[in-house]
């Protein structure tokens, strides 16, 4: 069974990597169309990161606690 928190954290890292690429585009000189596209994508990516952060927090609150005997079996 996959760990949803680890999967979410992996997805978050991918989103952060994408955000950084977009920022490097925005830090360059203005190019009509390209700059506007990068800005829109940056906003979407940031919203996705915030949604993933909320999902991680929710998973941490709702994840069943493992007992010490369960941890030993894994």
C-alpha positions as CSV (number, residue, x, y, z in Angstrom):
1,X,0.0,0.0,0.0
2,X,1.4,3.4,-0.9
3,X,1.8,6.1,1.7
4,X,-0.4,9.0,0.7
5,X,1.7,11.5,2.6
6,X,4.9,10.5,0.8
7,X,3.1,10.6,-2.5
8,X,1.8,14.1,-1.8
9,X,5.3,15.2,-0.7
10,X,6.7,13.9,-3.9
11,X,4.0,15.7,-5.9
12,X,4.8,18.9,-4.0
13,X,8.5,18.6,-4.9
14,X,7.6,18.3,-8.5
15,X,5.4,21.4,-8.3
16,X,8.1,23.4,-6.5
17,X,10.5,22.4,-9.3
18,X,8.1,23.6,-11.9
19,X,7.5,26.8,-10.0
20,X,11.3,27.5,-9.9
21,X,11.5,27.0,-13.7
22,X,8.7,29.5,-14.2
23,X,10.4,32.0,-11.9
24,X,13.5,31.8,-14.0
25,X,11.5,32.7,-17.1
26,X,9.9,35.6,-15.2
27,X,13.2,36.8,-14.0
28,X,14.4,37.2,-17.6
29,X,13.6,39.9,-20.0
30,X,10.0,40.5,-21.0
31,X,8.7,38.5,-23.9
32,X,5.2,39.2,-25.0
33,X,3.1,36.1,-24.5
34,X,5.8,34.0,-22.9
35,X,5.9,36.2,-19.8
36,X,2.1,36.3,-19.4
37,X,1.9,32.5,-19.9
38,X,4.5,32.0,-17.2
39,X,2.7,34.3,-14.8
40,X,-0.6,32.4,-15.3
41,X,1.1,29.1,-14.9
42,X,3.0,30.3,-11.8
43,X,-0.3,31.3,-10.2
44,X,-1.8,27.9,-11.0
45,X,1.2,26.0,-9.6
46,X,1.2,28.0,-6.4
47,X,-2.5,27.2,-5.9
48,X,-1.7,23.6,-6.5
49,X,1.2,23.7,-3.9
50,X,-1.1,25.2,-1.4
51,X,-3.7,22.6,-2.1
52,X,-1.1,19.8,-1.6
53,X,0.0,21.4,1.6
54,X,-3.6,21.3,2.9
55,X,-3.9,17.7,1.8
56,X,-0.7,16.7,3.6
57,X,-1.9,18.4,6.8
58,X,-5.3,16.6,6.5
59,X,-3.6,13.3,5.9
60,X,-1.4,13.8,9.0
61,X,-4.5,14.5,11.1
62,X,-6.6,11.6,9.7
63,X,-4.0,9.0,9.2
64,X,-4.4,6.0,11.6
65,X,-1.8,5.8,14.2
66,X,0.4,2.7,14.1
67,X,0.9,0.8,17.3
68,X,4.4,-0.3,18.2
69,X,3.5,-4.0,17.3
70,X,2.4,-2.9,13.8
71,X,5.6,-1.0,13.3
72,X,7.7,-4.1,14.2
73,X,6.0,-6.2,11.5
74,X,6.8,-3.7,8.8
